[in-house]
Amino acid sequence: MTTAVSEKGQVTIPKRVRDQLGIRPGTTLTFAAVGGKLVASKAAEAGDVFEKWRGRGRIPGGLSVDAYLAKARDGHSR
């Protein structure tokens, strides 16, 4: 498999290789020059898989957490 380097220094990783290695959008890769070759590796994932999502949720209707939970519980108790 071969691919060309673009004017911006970008390359396309062939789909077959991405699928085989589990490389998806957002996957972080590290690059190194080893023995005259370019070697790319998937970066180790952080310990907490939910960390990137923490604090990004929004409660509908501008309710407080307590008000939202109370409303949600009332709807499920009937």
SEKOL-430850 format. One record per atom (N, C-alpha, C, CB): x, y, z; residue in three letters. Coordinates in steps of 0.2 Angstrom, whole numbers, padded with zeros to 4 digits, always signed. Glycine has a CB too. Layout:
XYZALA/...
This chain:
+0004-0006+0000MET/+0000+0000+0000MET/+0004+0006+0000MET/-0005+0000+0006MET/+0003+0011-0004THR/+0006+0017-0004THR/+0001+0023-0004THR/+0011+0018-0011THR/+0004+0029-0002THR/+0000+0035-0002THR/+0005+0040-0003THR/-0004+0035+0005THR/+0002+0046-0005ALA/+0007+0052-0007ALA/+0006+0057-0001ALA/+0005+0055-0013ALA/+0011+0061+0000VAL/+0011+0066+0005VAL/+0008+0072+0002VAL/+0018+0067+0008VAL/+0003+0076+0005SER/+0001+0082+0002SER/+0005+0087+0003SER/-0006+0083+0005SER/+0004+0093+0000GLU/+0008+0099+0001GLU/+0008+0101+0008GLU/+0005+0105-0004GLU/+0003+0100+0012LYS/+0003+0102+0019LYS/+0006+0096+0023LYS/-0004+0102+0021LYS/+0009+0091+0020GLY/+0012+0086+0024GLY/+0007+0081+0027GLY/+0016+0089+0030GLY/+0001+0080+0024GLN/-0004+0076+0026GLN/-0003+0069+0022GLN/-0011+0079+0026GLN/-0005+0064+0025VAL/-0006+0057+0022VAL/-0013+0054+0024VAL/+0000+0053+0023VAL/-0015+0050+0019THR/-0021+0047+0021THR/-0019+0039+0023THR/-0026+0046+0015THR/-0022+0037+0029ILE/-0020+0030+0031ILE/-0026+0026+0027ILE/-0021+0030+0039ILE/-0024+0021+0024PRO/-0028+0017+0020PRO/-0034+0014+0025PRO/-0025+0011+0016PRO/-0040+0014+0023LYS/-0045+0011+0027LYS/-0044+0004+0030LYS/-0052+0011+0023LYS/-0041+0000+0026ARG/-0040-0007+0028ARG/-0035-0007+0034ARG/-0037-0011+0022ARG/-0030-0002+0034VAL/-0026-0002+0040VAL/-0029+0001+0046VAL/-0019+0002+0038VAL/-0033+0007+0044ARG/-0037+0010+0050ARG/-0041+0005+0053ARG/-0041+0016+0047ARG/-0045+0001+0049ASP/-0050-0004+0052ASP/-0046-0009+0056ASP/-0054-0007+0047ASP/-0040-0012+0053GLN/-0036-0017+0057GLN/-0033-0014+0063GLN/-0030-0019+0052GLN/-0031-0008+0064LEU/-0028-0005+0070LEU/-0033-0002+0074LEU/-0023-0001+0068LEU/-0039-0001+0072GLY/-0044+0002+0076GLY/-0043+0010+0077GLY/-0044+0000+0083GLY/-0041+0013+0071ILE/-0040+0020+0071ILE/-0046+0023+0068ILE/-0034+0022+0066ILE/-0049+0028+0073ARG/-0055+0031+0071ARG/-0054+0038+0072ARG/-0061+0028+0076ARG/-0059+0042+0069PRO/-0058+0050+0070PRO/-0057+0051+0077PRO/-0065+0053+0067PRO/-0052+0056+0079GLY/-0051+0057+0086GLY/-0045+0053+0089GLY/-0057+0057+0090GLY/-0043+0048+0086THR/-0038+0044+0088THR/-0031+0048+0088THR/-0037+0037+0084THR/-0028+0048+0093THR/-0021+0051+0093THR/-0016+0047+0092THR/-0020+0055+0100THR/-0011+0049+0087LEU/-0006+0045+0085LEU/+0001+0049+0087LEU/-0006+0044+0077LEU/+0006+0045+0088THR/+0013+0048+0090THR/+0017+0046+0084THR/+0015+0046+0097THR/+0022+0050+0082PHE/+0026+0048+0076PHE/+0033+0049+0079PHE/+0025+0053+0070PHE/+0037+0044+0076ALA/+0044+0044+0077ALA/+0048+0042+0071ALA/+0046+0039+0083ALA/+0054+0044+0071ALA/+0059+0042+0065ALA/+0063+0036+0068ALA/+0063+0048+0062ALA/+0063+0030+0066VAL/+0066+0024+0068VAL/+0070+0021+0063VAL/+0061+0019+0072VAL/+0076+0021+0063GLY/+0080+0018+0058GLY/+0079+0020+0051GLY/+0079+0010+0058GLY/+0078+0027+0050GLY/+0076+0030+0043GLY/+0069+0029+0041GLY/+0081+0027+0038GLY/+0065+0026+0045LYS/+0058+0025+0044LYS/+0053+0029+0048LYS/+0056+0017+0044LYS/+0048+0031+0046LEU/+0042+0034+0050LEU/+0038+0029+0053LEU/+0038+0039+0045LEU/+0038+0029+0059VAL/+0034+0025+0063VAL/+0028+0028+0067VAL/+0038+0020+0068VAL/+0022+0026+0066ALA/+0016+0029+0069ALA/+0013+0024+0074ALA/+0011+0032+0064ALA/+0012+0027+0080SER/+0009+0022+0085SER/+0003+0026+0088SER/+0014+0020+0091SER/-0002+0022+0090LYS/-0008+0025+0093LYS/-0006+0026+0100LYS/-0014+0019+0094LYS/-0008+0033+0102ALA/-0006+0035+0109ALA/-0010+0031+0114ALA/-0007+0043+0110ALA/-0007+0030+0120ALA/-0010+0026+0125ALA/-0016+0031+0128ALA/-0005+0025+0131ALA/-0022+0027+0129GLU/-0028+0031+0131GLU/-0027+0033+0138GLU/-0034+0027+0130GLU/-0030+0038+0140ALA/-0030+0040+0147ALA/-0034+0035+0151ALA/-0033+0048+0148ALA/-0032+0035+0158GLY/-0036+0030+0162GLY/-0043+0031+0162GLY/-0033+0031+0169GLY/-0046+0037+0163ASP/-0053+0038+0164ASP/-0056+0039+0157ASP/-0055+0044+0169ASP/-0060+0034+0154VAL/-0063+0035+0147VAL/-0068+0040+0147VAL/-0065+0028+0145VAL/-0071+0042+0153PHE/-0076+0047+0153PHE/-0074+0054+0154PHE/-0081+0046+0158PHE/-0067+0055+0155GLU/-0064+0062+0157GLU/-0066+0067+0151GLU/-0057+0061+0158GLU/-0065+0065+0145LYS/-0066+0070+0140LYS/-0073+0072+0139LYS/-0064+0067+0133LYS/-0078+0069+0142TRP/-0085+0071+0142TRP/-0087+0074+0148TRP/-0089+0065+0141TRP/-0083+0074+0154ARG/-0085+0077+0160ARG/-0086+0084+0159ARG/-0080+0075+0165ARG/-0092+0087+0162GLY/-0094+0094+0162GLY/-0096+0096+0155GLY/-0087+0098+0163GLY/-0097+0092+0150ARG/-0100+0094+0144ARG/-0107+0094+0143ARG/-0097+0090+0138ARG/-0111+0090+0147GLY/-0118+0089+0147GLY/-0122+0095+0149GLY/-0120+0083+0151GLY/-0128+0096+0146ARG/-0132+0102+0148ARG/-0139+0099+0150ARG/-0132+0107+0142ARG/-0141+0102+0155ILE/-0148+0099+0158ILE/-0153+0103+0154ILE/-0149+0100+0166ILE/-0158+0100+0151PRO/-0163+0103+0147PRO/-0167+0108+0151PRO/-0168+0098+0144PRO/-0169+0114+0148GLY/-0174+0118+0152GLY/-0170+0123+0157GLY/-0179+0115+0155GLY/-0164+0122+0158GLY/-0160+0126+0162GLY/-0162+0125+0170GLY/-0162+0134+0161GLY/-0164+0119+0171LEU/-0166+0116+0178LEU/-0159+0115+0182LEU/-0170+0110+0178LEU/-0160+0115+0188SER/-0154+0113+0192SER/-0154+0105+0192SER/-0155+0116+0200SER/-0148+0102+0194VAL/-0148+0095+0194VAL/-0153+0092+0198VAL/-0141+0093+0197VAL/-0154+0095+0204ASP/-0159+0092+0209ASP/-0166+0093+0206ASP/-0159+0096+0216ASP/-0168+0098+0203ALA/-0175+0099+0200ALA/-0176+0094+0194ALA/-0176+0107+0198ALA/-0170+0094+0190TYR/-0171+0089+0184TYR/-0172+0082+0187TYR/-0165+0089+0180TYR/-0168+0080+0192LEU/-0169+0073+0194LEU/-0176+0072+0197LEU/-0163+0071+0199LEU/-0178+0077+0201ALA/-0185+0076+0204ALA/-0190+0076+0199ALA/-0186+0082+0209ALA/-0190+0080+0193LYS/-0194+0079+0188LYS/-0194+0072+0184LYS/-0193+0085+0183LYS/-0188+0070+0183ALA/-0187+0064+0180ALA/-0190+0058+0184ALA/-0180+0062+0179ALA/-0189+0058+0191ARG/-0191+0053+0195ARG/-0199+0053+0196ARG/-0188+0054+0202ARG/-0202+0059+0196ASP/-0209+0060+0196ASP/-0212+0056+0190ASP/-0211+0067+0196ASP/-0209+0057+0184GLY/-0212+0054+0178GLY/-0211+0047+0177GLY/-0208+0057+0172GLY/-0207+0044+0181HIS/-0206+0037+0181HIS/-0209+0033+0187HIS/-0199+0035+0181HIS/-0212+0037+0192SER/-0215+0033+0197SER/-0222+0032+0196SER/-0214+0038+0203SER/-0225+0034+0191ARG/-0232+0033+0189ARG/-0234+0027+0185ARG/-0236+0039+0186ARG/
